Amino acid sequence: MMAKRLTNGVVATACVVASVAALAETDVQTRAPELVRNGGFEDVADGKTVGWNAIGRKFVYRDGEGINGTRALCYENDDPSFYSFPGQSVPLKAGHAYEYQVWVKTENLSGEESGATICIEWCNSDGKWLGGAYVNGVKGTKDWTLVKGITDKVPKEAATAKVSPYVRKGMKGKAWFDDVSVREYVLPPVAGVYSTAYRNMAVDGEVTFRAALDVPEDHAGPNLATWFTYQNANGDVCRTRATNALGDSVTLSVAELKMGAQRVAAELFDGAKRLGRAETTFARLERMPPMATWFDRHGRAIVDGKPFFPLGMYWSAVITNKIETYAKGPFNCLMPYHAPDSTDIMDLCHAKGLKVIYSVKDVYSGTHWAPKGIVTEADEVRYVTDRVSRFKNHPALLAWYLNDELPLGMLPRLAARRDLMEKLDPGHPGWAVLYQYNSIREYMPSFDVVGTDPYPIPSKPAAMATEWTKKTMRGTLGCKPVWQVPQAFNWAAYRKTPEEKAKCRAPTEAELRSMCWQCIAQGANGLVMYSFFDLEKRPNGEEFERRWAECCRVGAEIRAQFPVLLSDEGSGRRIVGGLGYGSPDKDWKGPKYPISARAWVKDGCTYVLVVNGYDKARHIAVSLFDRRYGEAASVFGPNPQLEHGERFDRLKLDLGPLEPALVKMSGGSVGK
């Protein structure tokens, strides 16, 4: 996760039913036009290569050196300190993603980084760099190789963008580039079908099927309709129109569906014209297969038959004496980058009451952190099969860590890995963590549970935790659970110079507490803080003992509420809504984020969590849609006020900067 981001800069039983969407079809043209001018470098005017800048002797344009003897951009460099690259402005649209690629050939290209590659970067109207998309390149001596990637959705603040074929910093040797291309990444109108049933299996209850829709702009209108086709309990083919407000889903009783496996399809129509179709497999079972860890339809982990809220931290490697310290804290799991290679460490974790999220996230040939000997995809399968066979039945295993921020361009491999892991170990889910929070829906085929990692402190507001979690939840279409990764570390641990380090600080305890509760209030059912091992680095002279105590106090407060957070009485009910806010001396405003609220029902009482994501005090009002209440009492946070209205009750709180509050509502009557 962290390491990758910094380095890049930049398949017998019903258990194997695929949870990914399949057979997406489209009836409309989805190939986008080329955005790069003169991508093959062939056009020359007045001695200059049209559309491209000239940057000196390290990069030159030459005839006859491209693919099949065409013109190419050539790089030759023996100075590892040289770092520059050609580029071309491209007209990207905010909220859209783009495919970008280049053909590359190398000769004796050496260095620590990944070689000759391509990137897209964007800036705001003031020219400030906002981010970009980067992909591993080619080094050594290799013939023409296609290097390609897919960007995240371009942020709304982006005003300009540039595509650049280049060689990573610190590298020496030769490289050739040809046929640069950038096109909008256009998904089919129906990109997939997903369900609220874990791995598309269910015995009873209800299941919601949801279509991932990308309606072409020239077809948006009142005649759009999504139709779902499935077989009922008698085996008859049924066709039902989407029933929800967004027109993308249908909810069915499992008892009404055919026993066994079937294909469920979604079709999008504009009047009589079908725009696209996708389908997936769903299985109605007489009983669920045995699974150590799985998820119910509300996104809660069920571990060894009981609800479980993962609360942990990232580790580098599991070291015995450090486990002693960690096990005394409130945490119930950990995610070590260096996954245990022996059962002894797993045994120790189990003895200490700790679950392990086992990492295989680096086992992709050609990526920067691939283990030694992982050169082909056959090597990957061999490695993963070995680890799974050794640890899948270990009681300490919670889940497999499948992807740490690998790019969307690797989606076919990532989805294949998730499918392989399900085949090898149907009893445990696969977790992916992404900074690409705007592209969660596109990554859906590649994980069973997902998380994103907002790390705002100190350069951005702590409310980033609300924004990222909210978008992550939306991206899952309500069909996949979320375990978030809040920031507990100091960015100074990753900065090089004293000047850079001096600009960094760790989150305060109040910020860490708020970010964790923000994630939960937005829908997360698990938290794995980043990271325990960074606390031990003591960046900027921080005391480990103080920072560890802060993390423990925040974790202990969350753990104390596990009975509420894992309750099921209120699951699926709409309890809170209509958020409003104001400052102490001004009138009410709203609804507006980053105010977050979520509710649970336990033992007949309703618990309402409200979090102020602002760094200033706020009056908060929350409308209560579930019932009338007799009283409201604070579990933690300030004393609440309960206001009875004609249509619904309203809960009011005066919250300090970044303050969370949990309120217990009781008495009154259900159903108004």
Sequence and secondary structure as in RCSB ss.txt:
>XXXX:A:sequence
MMAKRLTNGVVATACVVASVAALAETDVQTRAPELVRNGGFEDVADGKTVGWNAIGRKFVYRDGEGINGTRALCY
ENDDPSFYSFPGQSVPLKAGHAYEYQVWVKTENLSGEESGATICIEWCNSDGKWLGGAYVNGVKGTKDWTLVKGI
TDKVPKEAATAKVSPYVRKGMKGKAWFDDVSVREYVLPPVAGVYSTAYRNMAVDGEVTFRAALDVPEDHAGPNLA
TWFTYQNANGDVCRTRATNALGDSVTLSVAELKMGAQRVAAELFDGAKRLGRAETTFARLERMPPMATWFDRHGR
AIVDGKPFFPLGMYWSAVITNKIETYAKGPFNCLMPYHAPDSTDIMDLCHAKGLKVIYSVKDVYSGTHWAPKGIV
TEADEVRYVTDRVSRFKNHPALLAWYLNDELPLGMLPRLAARRDLMEKLDPGHPGWAVLYQYNSIREYMPSFDVV
GTDPYPIPSKPAAMATEWTKKTMRGTLGCKPVWQVPQAFNWAAYRKTPEEKAKCRAPTEAELRSMCWQCIAQGAN
GLVMYSFFDLEKRPNGEEFERRWAECCRVGAEIRAQFPVLLSDEGSGRRIVGGLGYGSPDKDWKGPKYPISARAW
VKDGCTYVLVVNGYDKARHIAVSLFDRRYGEAASVFGPNPQLEHGERFDRLKLDLGPLEPALVKMSGGSVGK
>XXXX:A:secstr
 HHHHHHTT    GGG   S EEEEESS     B  TTTTS  EETTEETT     TTEEEETT SGGG  EEEE
EE  TT      EE    TT  EEEEEEEEEEEEESSS  EEEEEEEE TT  EEEEEE   B EEEEEEEEEEE
     TT  EEEEEEEE TT EEEEEEEEEEEEE    SEEEEEESSGGGEESSSEEEEEEEE   GGG STTEE
EEEEEEBTTS EEEEE  STTSSEEEEEGGGB SEEEEEEEEEEETTEEEEEEEEEEEE SS    SEEE TTS 
EEETTEEE  EEEEEEE  HHHHHHHHTSS  EEEEEE   SHHHHHHHHHTT EEEEE TT  TTSTT  TT  
SHHHHHHHHHHHHHHHTT TTEEEEEEEES  GGGHHHHHHHHHHHHHH TTS EEEEES GGGHHHHGGG SEE
EE    TTTS TTHHHHHHHHHHHHTTTSS B B  B S GGGG  SHHHHHT     HHHHHHHHHHHHHTT S
 EEEB HHHHTT GGG  HHHHHHHHHHHHHHHHHTHHHHT  TTTT   EEEEEEE TTS  B S TTEEEEEE
EETTEEEEEEEE SSS EEEEEEE SB  SEEEEEESS  EEEE SS EEEEEEE TT EEEEEEESS B  
